Amino acid sequence: MGYRVLIHIDEAEKWPLALGNARNLLEAAAEPVDLRIIANGRAVLTFASGEHREAMAGLQEQGVRIQACRNALKALRVEEQSLPEGVEVVPAGVLELVERQREGFAYLRP
């Protein structure tokens, strides 16, 4: 079955750490990893800035799902069209966190 892991990021300055955690997990895991990075709060501002797009794309190529909270996007006036290709928008980041944990995902917060 492998690992099911959720990385939660809500601070823009924590992206390098979150992306590094994801890379390290993928490299170290002896089993398949269902890995998701969920961004809410001020972390969604990074999507519009274009910062870390290459690193995100590299992780997506390895099967990592990167998700953005629609509520945070709206609150911070980030247009969904400005998101990097492949970033999924979820209605509410907090609900996504709760649902994935209920499904047995391990929760990491850098």
ROZAZA-779276 format. One line per field, with one value per atom (N, C-alpha, C): residue number from 1; chain; atom name; z, x, y. Coordinates in steps of 0.001 Angstrom, whole numbers, plus 524288, in hexadecimal, padded with zeros to 5 digits. Layout:
N
num <- c(NUM:...)
chaine <- c(A:...)
atome <- c(CA:...)
c3 <- c(Z:...)
c1 <- c(X:...)
c2 <- c(Y:...)
***
This chain:
110
num <- c(1:1:1:2:2:2:3:3:3:4:4:4:5:5:5:6:6:6:7:7:7:8:8:8:9:9:9:10:10:10:11:11:11:12:12:12:13:13:13:14:14:14:15:15:15:16:16:16:17:17:17:18:18:18:19:19:19:20:20:20:21:21:21:22:22:22:23:23:23:24:24:24:25:25:25:26:26:26:27:27:27:28:28:28:29:29:29:30:30:30:31:31:31:32:32:32:33:33:33:34:34:34:35:35:35:36:36:36:37:37:37:38:38:38:39:39:39:40:40:40:41:41:41:42:42:42:43:43:43:44:44:44:45:45:45:46:46:46:47:47:47:48:48:48:49:49:49:50:50:50:51:51:51:52:52:52:53:53:53:54:54:54:55:55:55:56:56:56:57:57:57:58:58:58:59:59:59:60:60:60:61:61:61:62:62:62:63:63:63:64:64:64:65:65:65:66:66:66:67:67:67:68:68:68:69:69:69:70:70:70:71:71:71:72:72:72:73:73:73:74:74:74:75:75:75:76:76:76:77:77:77:78:78:78:79:79:79:80:80:80:81:81:81:82:82:82:83:83:83:84:84:84:85:85:85:86:86:86:87:87:87:88:88:88:89:89:89:90:90:90:91:91:91:92:92:92:93:93:93:94:94:94:95:95:95:96:96:96:97:97:97:98:98:98:99:99:99:100:100:100:101:101:101:102:102:102:103:103:103:104:104:104:105:105:105:106:106:106:107:107:107:108:108:108:109:109:109:110:110:110)
chaine <- c(A:A:A:A:A:A:A:A:A:A:A:A:A:A:A:A:A:A:A:A:A:A:A:A:A:A:A:A:A:A:A:A:A:A:A:A:A:A:A:A:A:A:A:A:A:A:A:A:A:A:A:A:A:A:A:A:A:A:A:A:A:A:A:A:A:A:A:A:A:A:A:A:A:A:A:A:A:A:A:A:A:A:A:A:A:A:A:A:A:A:A:A:A:A:A:A:A:A:A:A:A:A:A:A:A:A:A:A:A:A:A:A:A:A:A:A:A:A:A:A:A:A:A:A:A:A:A:A:A:A:A:A:A:A:A:A:A:A:A:A:A:A:A:A:A:A:A:A:A:A:A:A:A:A:A:A:A:A:A:A:A:A:A:A:A:A:A:A:A:A:A:A:A:A:A:A:A:A:A:A:A:A:A:A:A:A:A:A:A:A:A:A:A:A:A:A:A:A:A:A:A:A:A:A:A:A:A:A:A:A:A:A:A:A:A:A:A:A:A:A:A:A:A:A:A:A:A:A:A:A:A:A:A:A:A:A:A:A:A:A:A:A:A:A:A:A:A:A:A:A:A:A:A:A:A:A:A:A:A:A:A:A:A:A:A:A:A:A:A:A:A:A:A:A:A:A:A:A:A:A:A:A:A:A:A:A:A:A:A:A:A:A:A:A:A:A:A:A:A:A:A:A:A:A:A:A:A:A:A:A:A:A:A:A:A:A:A:A:A:A:A:A:A:A:A:A:A:A:A:A)
atome <- c(N:CA:C:N:CA:C:N:CA:C:N:CA:C:N:CA:C:N:CA:C:N:CA:C:N:CA:C:N:CA:C:N:CA:C:N:CA:C:N:CA:C:N:CA:C:N:CA:C:N:CA:C:N:CA:C:N:CA:C:N:CA:C:N:CA:C:N:CA:C:N:CA:C:N:CA:C:N:CA:C:N:CA:C:N:CA:C:N:CA:C:N:CA:C:N:CA:C:N:CA:C:N:CA:C:N:CA:C:N:CA:C:N:CA:C:N:CA:C:N:CA:C:N:CA:C:N:CA:C:N:CA:C:N:CA:C:N:CA:C:N:CA:C:N:CA:C:N:CA:C:N:CA:C:N:CA:C:N:CA:C:N:CA:C:N:CA:C:N:CA:C:N:CA:C:N:CA:C:N:CA:C:N:CA:C:N:CA:C:N:CA:C:N:CA:C:N:CA:C:N:CA:C:N:CA:C:N:CA:C:N:CA:C:N:CA:C:N:CA:C:N:CA:C:N:CA:C:N:CA:C:N:CA:C:N:CA:C:N:CA:C:N:CA:C:N:CA:C:N:CA:C:N:CA:C:N:CA:C:N:CA:C:N:CA:C:N:CA:C:N:CA:C:N:CA:C:N:CA:C:N:CA:C:N:CA:C:N:CA:C:N:CA:C:N:CA:C:N:CA:C:N:CA:C:N:CA:C:N:CA:C:N:CA:C:N:CA:C:N:CA:C:N:CA:C:N:CA:C:N:CA:C:N:CA:C:N:CA:C:N:CA:C:N:CA:C:N:CA:C:N:CA:C:N:CA:C:N:CA:C:N:CA:C:N:CA:C:N:CA:C:N:CA:C:N:CA:C:N:CA:C:N:CA:C)
c3 <- c(80000:80000:80000:802EE:802F1:806EF:80672:80A10:807DE:80B59:809F4:80D55:80AD1:80DBB:80BA8:80F53:80E36:81087:80D3A:80F20:80EDE:81357:813C4:8142A:810D4:810E8:810D6:81495:814C4:81526:814AB:814C2:80FDE:80CEB:807FC:808B8:80CF0:80DC9:80F0A:80FE4:8111E:80C49:807A0:802E7:80216:802A3:801C6:80562:80A37:80DEB:80C6A:80AFC:80972:8049E:800BE:7FBF5:7FD07:80072:801FB:804E8:80863:80B2E:80746:80367:7FF7B:7FC6F:7FAA4:7F7AF:7FB0E:7FFE5:8035F:80467:80523:80608:8014E:7FCB9:7F7FC:7F727:7F85A:7F7B1:7FBB2:8007E:804B9:8052F:8034E:80414:80101:803A7:80134:7FEBE:7FFE0:7FDCF:7FAAB:7F787:7F4AD:7F875:7F6AB:7F9F2:7F724:7F9B5:7F7F5:7FAF3:7F865:7FB05:7F8E0:7FC7C:7FB0F:7FE2A:7FB8E:7FE26:7FDC9:80242:80269:80473:80145:802B6:803E5:80844:8097D:80C0E:80DF2:81040:80C5D:80E5D:80B1E:8078A:80852:804E8:7FF4B:7FE77:7F920:7F5E2:7F873:7F595:7F225:7F3B0:7F0B6:7EB54:7EAE8:7E5D6:7E1DF:7E37B:7DFE9:7DEA5:7E242:7E169:7DD97:7DCF7:7D97A:7DC1A:7E0ED:7E3C9:7E4B4:7E429:7E524:7E117:7DCB2:7D8C9:7D6BE:7D5C3:7D3B8:7D7A4:7DC96:7E0A8:7E12E:7E0F7:7E148:7DCA6:7D802:7D351:7D3A0:7D5A0:7D637:7D9DD:7DE14:7E1B7:7DF49:7DC64:7D9CF:7D5EE:7D34B:7CFA8:7D279:7D78D:7DAB5:7DD5B:7DBF7:7DDF9:7E2A0:7E44E:7E8BF:7E6FD:7EA1D:7E90A:7EC35:7E99A:7EC38:7EBE9:7F07E:7F0D5:7F35A:7F1AB:7F3C1:7F5DA:7FA31:7FCA6:7F9CE:7F7EA:7F528:7F8CE:7FDB2:8015B:801F8:80263:802E8:7FDE3:7F971:7F473:7F416:7F576:7F546:7F924:7FDEB:801FF:80099:7FDF7:7FC9F:7F6F5:7F46C:7EF0D:7EB2C:7EB97:7E7E8:7E404:7DF1B:7DB02:7DA0C:7D9AF:7D8AF:7D391:7CFC5:7CAB9:7CB38:7CF76:7D02D:7D28C:7D400:7D675:7D27A:7D43F:7D0B6:7CEBA:7CA31:7C7F0:7CBB5:7CC3E:7CF7B:7D529:7D6F1:7DC58:7DCB0:7E053:7E110:7E508:7E41C:7E7D4:7EACF:7F001:7F35D:7F5DA:7F6E8:7F8F5:7FE1A:801B5:806D2:8089D:80938:80AE1:8100A:813BE:818DC:8186D:81526:8146D:811C3:80DFB:80B47:80F30:812B2:816B7:81A2B:81BDE:81F49:81C6F:817A0:814B4:813A0:81213:810FF:815FC:81A56:81F36:820D5:81FD5:82103:81DB4:81909:81597:81719:81B02:81CD4:81AE5:81876:816C2:81B79:81B55:81F48:81E38:82259:821DF:8232A:81F7C:82062:81F94:822E1:8223D:8232C:81EFC:81F98:822BE)
c1 <- c(80334:80000:8035E:80783:80AFA:8096E:80BED:80B0D:80716:80428:8007A:801E5:803C7:805F4:803C3:802A2:8007F:8042B:8062D:8096C:80610:80577:80238:805C0:804D6:807EF:8043E:80508:801C3:804FA:80A1F:80D98:81106:81108:813ED:819BB:81C03:8219D:8230A:81F2F:82036:8204F:81F59:81F5A:8246E:82909:82DD1:82E26:82C91:82CB5:828BA:82403:81FF8:82197:823AD:82562:829FA:82D7F:831DC:82FFD:82C38:829F9:827B0:824E6:82280:826A8:82AAF:82EEB:83191:832C3:8356A:8321D:82D09:8298E:82969:828D4:8289E:82DA7:83217:83724:837FC:8361E:83741:8335C:82EAA:82A8F:82BAA:82B26:82BED:826DE:82297:81D74:81B48:81743:814CC:812B2:81288:810B4:80C51:807CD:80388:8045A:806A2:80846:8053F:80336:8005D:80284:802FE:8047A:7FFBF:7FDB8:7F925:7FAC7:7F9CC:7FB2C:7F63E:7F664:7F241:7F4DA:7F1BB:7F3F8:7F77E:7FB6E:7FEE9:80266:80289:805AF:803B3:7FEB1:7FC9B:7FEC9:800ED:80332:807C5:80A64:80ED8:80D2C:80878:8069D:80679:80494:8041F:80967:80D19:81237:81596:81468:8178F:81C4E:81D3E:821B7:820ED:82503:8251E:8221F:820A3:81D8E:82075:82589:8287D:828A2:8297A:829A5:82452:8202A:81AE6:819E1:81B47:81A6C:81D72:8223C:82554:822C3:8207C:81DC2:818C5:81605:81146:81284:816F5:8188D:8196D:81A7E:81B40:8162F:811D6:80CC1:80AB9:80D8D:80BC7:8074E:80331:7FEC1:7FF77:7FF43:7FFBB:7FA6E:7F885:7F345:7F340:7EF90:7EEF1:7E96B:7E8F3:7E3EF:7E133:7DC89:7D98F:7D84D:7D727:7D5F8:7DA9D:7DF4B:7E3FA:7E507:7E43A:7E500:7E16E:7DC7F:7D8C4:7DA3F:7DB83:7DCBB:7E17C:7E537:7EA10:7EA0E:7E5A7:7E4EA:7E8CD:7E96F:7ECB8:7E909:7E9A2:7E64F:7E7C7:7E3E1:7E4EA:7E7D9:7E6FE:7E99F:7EF80:7F13B:7F6D2:7F9BE:7F6EF:7F972:7FCAB:800F7:8040D:800C6:80222:7FF69:7FF90:7FB22:7FADE:7F977:7F984:7F7FA:7F20F:7F05C:7EAC9:7E8A1:7E3F7:7E166:7DD57:7DD9C:7D9CA:7D675:7D17F:7CE09:7CFED:7D1AE:7D373:7D813:7DC7E:7E12E:7E07F:7DDDA:7DD32:7D9FC:7D5FB:7D2D6:7D607:7D933:7DC92:7E04C:7E284:7E607:7E33C:7DE93:7DB93:7DA22:7D84B:7D6AD:7DB38:7DFB9:7E42D:7E61B:7E61A:7E7C2:7E3ED:7DF08:7DB1B:7DBFA:7DE2F:7DF72:7E48F:7E745:7EC11:7F11C:7F0E2:7F59D:7F8AE:7FDC3:8012D:80174:8018F:8017D:806E9:80912:80E1D:80D61:80FE7:80FAF:8151C:81799:81CFA:81D22)
c2 <- c(7FB56:80000:804E7:804FC:80980:80D92:81206:8165A:81A28:81C8C:820B3:8255E:8297C:82DE6:83306:8366F:83B94:83FA3:8430D:84760:84C47:84ECB:8537F:85841:85C10:860D7:86584:86911:86DC3:872D0:87254:876DA:876B9:87AFA:87B20:879F2:87BCA:87B00:87555:871FF:86C7F:868FC:86B35:867F7:864F8:8676A:86457:85F92:86039:85BDF:857AD:85948:85582:85271:85531:8528C:84EEA:85092:84D38:84868:84911:84491:840AB:842AD:83F3F:83C43:83F00:83C66:8383B:8399D:835EE:83117:831D8:82D6B:829D3:82C19:828E7:825D8:82841:825A3:82154:82224:81E7E:81A02:81AB5:816D3:811DA:80D7C:80869:8066F:80906:80794:80C2A:80B32:80F84:813A3:8188A:81CD7:81FBD:82019:82379:82889:82C67:83134:835D9:838F7:83DAD:84240:846A0:84B81:84F12:850A4:85406:8595D:85D56:862B4:865D0:86888:86C42:870FE:87496:87947:87C1F:87EBA:881E6:87EA2:87987:87627:87636:87770:87774:87BFB:87FEF:88458:8829C:87E82:87C81:87A94:87884:876AA:87B15:87FA0:88414:88678:8860E:88879:88566:8807A:87D34:87AD6:87C5C:87A45:87465:8716B:86BC1:8688B:86AE5:867F8:8632E:863B5:85F39:85AC3:85C14:8580F:85565:8587D:85642:852A5:85468:8513C:84C1A:84C50:8478D:843AA:84598:84223:83FFF:84351:84181:83D27:83D7F:83962:83436:83484:82FCA:82E11:8308E:82EF4:83201:835F9:8391F:83CA2:83CB6:8402D:84522:84999:84EA4:85149:852E2:854F8:85A61:85D9C:862E2:8638A:8663B:86756:86BD3:86AD0:86EE1:87378:87262:8769B:87A4B:87823:87B63:87E68:87BDB:87E8A:8834E:88288:886DA:88B22:889AA:88D7A:890C4:88E63:89123:89314:892A2:8948F:8922C:88D13:88A39:88795:888E0:886A4:880EC:87D9E:8780F:8774B:87ABF:87A54:87B3E:87D9E:87EAB:87A09:875FE:8717D:86E76:86C32:868ED:8644E:8627F:85E01:8596A:856D4:85228:8531D:857FA:8590A:85882:85554:85459:85843:85A15:85D95:85A67:85ABC:8582D:85C6E:85B58:85F64:861D6:85E8D:8607B:85D2E:85FAA:85CD6:85A07:85C86:85A0C:85514:8551E:85066:84C29:84DA6:849E0:84747:84A67:8484E:84454:845A8:8422F:83D2D:83DAC:83909:83562:83780:8341C:83177:8343A:831C1:82D7C:82E5E:82A5D:8257D:82636:821CF:81F2B:8213A:81EC0:8212C:825BD:82867:82A4F:829B9:82C05:831E0:834FE:83AAA:83CD8:83FD5:8426C:84843:84B53:85100:85323:85506:85703:85C11)
***
